[in-house]
Amino acid sequence: MSKKTDTKEKFKTSIGGQAVIEGVMMRGPEKGAMACRLPDGEIDLETWDVKGTKAWYKKVPFVRGILSFISSLVLGYKCLMKSADKQMTEEDEVPETKLEKWLTEKLGNKIMPIVSGLAMVFGVVLAVVLFIWLPSWVVDKLNWYVVSMSKFARNVCEGLIKMAVFIGYTSLTRLMKDMAITYEYHGAEHKTIACYESEEELTVENVRKQCRFHPRCGTSFIFLVLFISIFVTTIFNVSWKNLALRVIFKIALLPVVTGIAFELIRLAGKYDNPVTRVISAPGLWIQRITTKEPNDKQIECAITAIKECIPEEKGADMW
């Protein structure tokens, strides 16, 4: 359990991030940074300029959510792959198989982008199967029970199954040693941002006492996507007659769902009132699964990353 502190949020920052393999990635309005703990104990820091901060879509409601979500997915995946590579040592290297040698000879430096691309496609397919096809299939197979139910009731059942799959999936990954460590870095990311928003000095001691739950978290966003999809599929009257067609329509409606979820998470992050607390509550609860209390070395990584993302002009990163 994360202990509450007496420190209070003085402002809300647009700086956000994610946990990566043995590290933390942060992204601010001008700079991005990834700090990883290498096998030798040193912190490896990588920084880059953030482009498109003044893009036209940033001011267009719903559209900004769709494009920002895609951008975050691509950046997050690249950082995950890079952070994993940083953990490789000479002892981890294994002799190439004949197939690997042949592929290296034929594709050269193109092989890693191809492999990464295939892995990303596999991840997308897995997500579609788990969170779109499977819930629809289960409800469809239970038609003997839900046949008399309204379409909205069926959509609610489908949504509840999605949430159960998400909670079950994250709970199972928490049992894996590597993922448990990643969830600790996730906690370090949240606590460091909370320390920065309380305008306290970014030290391990100050970060350690912060709460590890944050309303503007990707976990909260995913939960909102799952919840909002219930109403969107009902409003657009997505048919239950053909399972394959239903899955296709639901994929097509994902931009609408993510756009709405993004605007709600912005409201929840910007304002503190009874309505926004209700919006944030489920995501904050699920963060008890997707975050863990970090150790000091993990906090050091998060501090190293966020310091690179703080703009020189005070207030330039206001949410």
VOGU-3710 file (C-alpha; in Angstrom, 3 decimals, decimal comma):
1> mskktdtkek> 0,000/0,000/0,000  1,188/3,482/-0,803  1,246/5,882/2,121  -0,228/9,346/1,736  1,980/12,316/2,463  1,435/15,799/3,775  2,828/17,289/0,561  0,271/18,882/-1,735  0,183/19,349/-5,474  1,043/22,969/-6,328
11> fktsiggqav> 0,406/22,652/-10,080  -0,283/20,016/-12,733  2,456/19,229/-15,225  2,104/17,956/-18,772  5,244/15,864/-18,268  4,360/12,192/-18,381  6,114/8,922/-18,961  6,162/5,193/-18,622  8,203/2,431/-17,113  10,571/0,576/-19,426
21> iegvmmrgpe> 12,925/-2,356/-18,873  15,027/-1,403/-15,815  14,250/2,261/-16,273  11,868/5,150/-16,829  11,004/7,200/-19,892  9,729/10,756/-19,438  8,363/13,141/-22,046  7,968/16,881/-21,584  6,818/19,692/-23,880  10,313/20,206/-25,307
31> kgamacrlpd> 12,492/17,249/-24,329  12,147/13,507/-23,870  14,469/11,306/-21,827  14,988/7,668/-20,911  17,136/6,640/-17,943  17,976/2,949/-17,564  19,954/1,098/-14,910  22,589/-0,904/-16,790  23,792/-4,362/-15,659  26,978/-2,733/-14,300
41> geidletwdv> 24,907/-0,474/-12,016  25,409/2,763/-13,947  22,522/4,876/-15,229  22,368/5,220/-19,002  20,640/8,450/-20,091  19,258/9,069/-23,559  17,555/12,359/-24,513  15,813/13,724/-27,598  13,907/16,789/-28,775  10,118/16,524/-28,769
51> kgtkawykkv> 8,689/17,589/-32,112  5,182/18,680/-33,016  4,392/20,381/-29,706  2,641/23,186/-31,596  0,935/20,922/-34,133  -2,571/21,998/-35,180  -4,234/18,880/-33,767  -3,029/19,636/-30,230  -5,855/22,182/-29,888  -8,592/20,111/-31,552
61> pfvrgilsfi> -10,670/18,117/-29,026  -10,970/14,369/-29,701  -8,596/14,539/-32,683  -5,690/15,343/-30,331  -6,561/12,277/-28,275  -6,458/9,898/-31,220  -3,152/11,198/-32,630  -1,528/11,592/-29,195  -2,474/8,004/-28,338  -0,872/6,674/-31,523
71> sslvlgykcl> 2,235/8,800/-30,951  2,545/7,573/-27,361  2,178/3,937/-28,425  4,929/4,239/-31,044  7,312/6,103/-28,721  6,597/3,760/-25,820  7,270/0,681/-27,923  10,546/2,083/-29,281  11,716/2,904/-25,762  10,797/-0,557/-24,518
81> mksadkqmte> 12,842/-2,180/-27,286  15,810/0,136/-26,680  15,729/-0,422/-22,932  15,681/-4,193/-23,441  18,747/-3,966/-25,714  20,602/-1,998/-23,031  20,290/-4,969/-20,660  22,111/-7,332/-23,012  25,657/-8,323/-22,080  28,271/-10,482/-23,783
91> edevpetkle> 27,280/-13,359/-21,500  23,710/-13,163/-22,817  24,772/-13,567/-26,431  24,171/-16,995/-27,970  25,570/-18,400/-31,229  23,500/-17,537/-34,300  21,505/-20,313/-35,899  21,771/-20,983/-39,635  18,445/-19,224/-40,172  19,612/-16,168/-38,216
101> kwlteklgnk> 22,870/-16,034/-40,180  20,944/-16,273/-43,459  18,545/-13,514/-42,429  21,442/-11,282/-41,311  23,228/-11,808/-44,634  20,099/-11,066/-46,662  18,618/-8,227/-44,626  21,636/-6,720/-42,853  20,711/-3,779/-40,608  17,065/-4,060/-41,667
111> impivsglam> 16,526/-7,232/-39,663  15,922/-5,549/-36,280  13,286/-3,083/-37,562  11,526/-6,017/-39,268  11,629/-8,155/-36,118  10,432/-5,203/-34,006  7,650/-4,520/-36,489  6,495/-8,139/-36,396  6,548/-8,100/-32,588  4,436/-4,932/-32,578
121> vfgvvlavvl> 1,935/-6,483/-35,006  1,720/-9,570/-32,801  1,050/-7,348/-29,780  -1,742/-5,520/-31,598  -3,315/-8,803/-32,727  -3,130/-10,167/-29,175  -4,826/-7,026/-27,835  -7,597/-7,318/-30,440  -8,157/-10,971/-29,558  -8,187/-10,417/-25,785
131> fiwlpswvvd> -10,131/-7,165/-25,559  -12,345/-7,144/-28,652  -12,916/-10,623/-30,058  -12,904/-12,700/-26,853  -15,516/-10,642/-24,900  -17,830/-10,565/-27,946  -17,368/-14,312/-28,482  -18,166/-15,124/-24,843  -21,367/-13,047/-24,838  -22,335/-14,500/-28,237
141> klnwyvvsms> -21,917/-18,045/-26,913  -24,103/-17,159/-23,938  -26,947/-16,113/-26,227  -29,166/-18,764/-24,691  -28,989/-16,708/-21,493  -28,822/-13,147/-22,784  -31,142/-13,510/-25,795  -33,910/-11,710/-23,932  -31,584/-8,935/-22,780  -31,408/-5,551/-24,488
151> kfarnvcegl> -28,451/-4,648/-26,690  -27,230/-2,248/-24,023  -27,308/-5,034/-21,410  -25,287/-7,260/-23,734  -22,801/-4,457/-24,278  -22,509/-4,038/-20,494  -21,810/-7,774/-20,111  -19,182/-7,509/-22,838  -17,621/-4,482/-21,129  -17,466/-6,256/-17,777
161> ikmavfigyt> -15,690/-9,188/-19,430  -13,171/-6,769/-20,989  -12,441/-5,256/-17,589  -12,125/-8,707/-16,016  -9,668/-9,758/-18,735  -7,638/-6,565/-18,236  -7,505/-6,918/-14,448  -6,736/-10,644/-14,700  -4,022/-10,083/-17,309  -2,275/-7,338/-15,322
171> sltrlmkdma> -2,563/-9,372/-12,111  -0,914/-12,370/-13,759  1,919/-10,286/-15,230  2,560/-8,881/-11,760  3,588/-12,410/-10,703  6,429/-12,393/-13,262  9,701/-11,179/-11,757  10,654/-8,897/-14,665  7,186/-7,356/-14,847  7,086/-6,862/-11,077
181> ityeyhgaeh> 10,296/-4,826/-11,385  8,771/-2,825/-14,251  5,764/-2,048/-12,054  8,205/-0,749/-9,422  9,676/1,613/-12,010  6,091/2,606/-12,851  5,649/3,552/-9,201  8,917/5,515/-9,325  7,662/7,438/-12,360  4,423/8,443/-10,599
191> ktiacyesee> 6,089/9,376/-7,323  8,714/11,507/-9,089  6,086/13,432/-11,052  4,112/13,930/-7,820  7,228/15,306/-6,111  7,828/17,703/-9,006  4,172/18,849/-8,916  4,464/19,526/-5,189  7,449/21,775/-6,045  9,749/19,930/-3,679
201> eltvenvrkq> 13,393/19,348/-4,493  13,832/16,234/-6,608  15,710/14,041/-4,152  15,305/10,356/-3,378  14,045/11,199/0,118  11,384/13,617/-1,144  10,240/11,298/-3,923  10,079/8,264/-1,640  7,339/9,808/0,546  4,994/10,600/-2,370
211> crfhprcgts> 1,918/8,579/-3,362  2,469/6,116/-6,190  -1,016/6,609/-7,669  -1,601/9,332/-10,271  -4,857/10,357/-12,034  -3,167/11,018/-15,404  -1,851/7,475/-15,776  -2,047/5,232/-18,825  -3,734/2,590/-16,657  -6,604/4,987/-15,970
221> fiflvlfisi> -6,781/5,796/-19,674  -7,061/2,118/-20,652  -9,838/1,566/-18,121  -11,741/4,569/-19,519  -11,366/3,162/-23,040  -12,877/-0,145/-21,916  -15,706/1,597/-20,069  -16,572/4,118/-22,791  -16,644/1,396/-25,461  -19,843/0,087/-23,816
231> fvttifnvsw> -21,719/3,294/-24,627  -20,114/3,905/-28,028  -21,034/0,439/-29,328  -24,564/0,989/-28,040  -24,960/4,465/-29,592  -23,635/3,284/-32,954  -25,841/0,191/-32,671  -23,063/-2,278/-33,527  -24,814/-5,477/-34,590  -24,644/-8,767/-32,695
241> knlalrvifk> -25,799/-10,814/-35,701  -22,327/-11,428/-37,137  -19,354/-11,787/-34,750  -16,674/-11,043/-37,365  -18,523/-7,941/-38,557  -18,989/-6,776/-34,969  -15,248/-7,060/-34,305  -14,464/-5,069/-37,475  -16,921/-2,303/-36,523  -15,515/-2,125/-32,987
251> iallpvvtgi> -11,976/-1,739/-34,338  -13,234/1,028/-36,639  -14,791/2,801/-33,630  -11,566/2,731/-31,584  -10,584/6,286/-32,651  -13,926/7,568/-31,333  -13,476/5,720/-28,037  -9,866/6,855/-27,522  -10,768/10,452/-28,412  -13,474/10,566/-25,744
261> afelirlagk> -11,289/8,808/-23,164  -8,461/11,282/-23,756  -10,720/14,270/-23,117  -12,039/12,706/-19,907  -8,542/11,937/-18,627  -7,594/15,560/-19,379  -10,519/16,779/-17,285  -9,661/14,378/-14,462  -6,066/15,564/-14,527  -6,908/19,256/-14,722
271> ydnpvtrvis> -9,698/19,566/-12,155  -10,365/18,156/-8,711  -14,092/17,851/-7,968  -16,603/15,062/-7,224  -17,139/14,308/-10,932  -13,437/14,027/-11,802  -12,824/11,954/-8,681  -15,437/9,456/-9,887  -13,749/9,369/-13,316  -10,321/8,777/-11,730
281> apglwiqrit> -11,361/6,305/-9,009  -11,402/3,015/-11,022  -8,060/3,776/-12,691  -6,466/4,700/-9,364  -7,705/1,426/-7,909  -6,228/-0,607/-10,780  -2,910/1,200/-10,256  -2,639/-0,852/-7,078  -1,895/-3,696/-9,486  0,185/-1,899/-12,119
291> tkepndkqie> 2,436/0,005/-9,694  4,608/-1,119/-6,794  6,716/0,757/-4,280  10,142/1,420/-5,865  13,557/1,214/-4,276  16,007/4,122/-4,137  17,935/3,092/-7,263  14,707/2,985/-9,273  13,767/6,414/-7,964  17,189/7,719/-9,032
301> caitaikeci> 16,436/6,636/-12,608  13,092/8,443/-12,592  14,672/11,615/-11,195  17,436/11,502/-13,827  14,834/11,222/-16,596  12,430/13,932/-15,417  15,165/16,518/-14,814  15,962/16,450/-18,538  12,315/17,144/-19,415  11,683/20,176/-17,198
311> peekgadmw> 11,538/23,251/-19,468  13,772/26,237/-18,749  10,792/28,577/-18,770  8,805/28,056/-15,572  5,220/27,112/-16,294  5,845/26,053/-19,892  4,794/22,516/-18,934  1,527/23,463/-17,237  -1,209/20,914/-17,923
//
